[in-house]
């Protein structure tokens, strides 16, 4: 019975040692699992932070690009407005110049029309002048003939008067 008691005690000690050993293993395994879990959580947090930083940088780039585009478009719009004002002023100046030049142009066109009309009648006038000169020459010749005839007649008259006296 002493042997049995001794074996029972030894068996209980071994069971106790196994319990302690198993408890220790369980705690170590739990600790390792918690470590892996914490490591996994840290990796997930790190990966999520990296992904978040990348997304944040991506959208910050898009926002910066869009803001730059807006600025450029505003600048272009302002340039276009400035050019429009400049062109409007230039158009007003040109319209004023056009008004100032249209009156002398109208006078010159009227003068040109009158000169063309005179040019058309110039050939008629030239022909009429030529005819009038020819007629004048004929009349002068007739006058000269008439004067000659008058002188001749007068001389005959004077002769006849002398003969009669």
Order of alpha helices (4+ residues) and beta strands (2+ residues): alpha
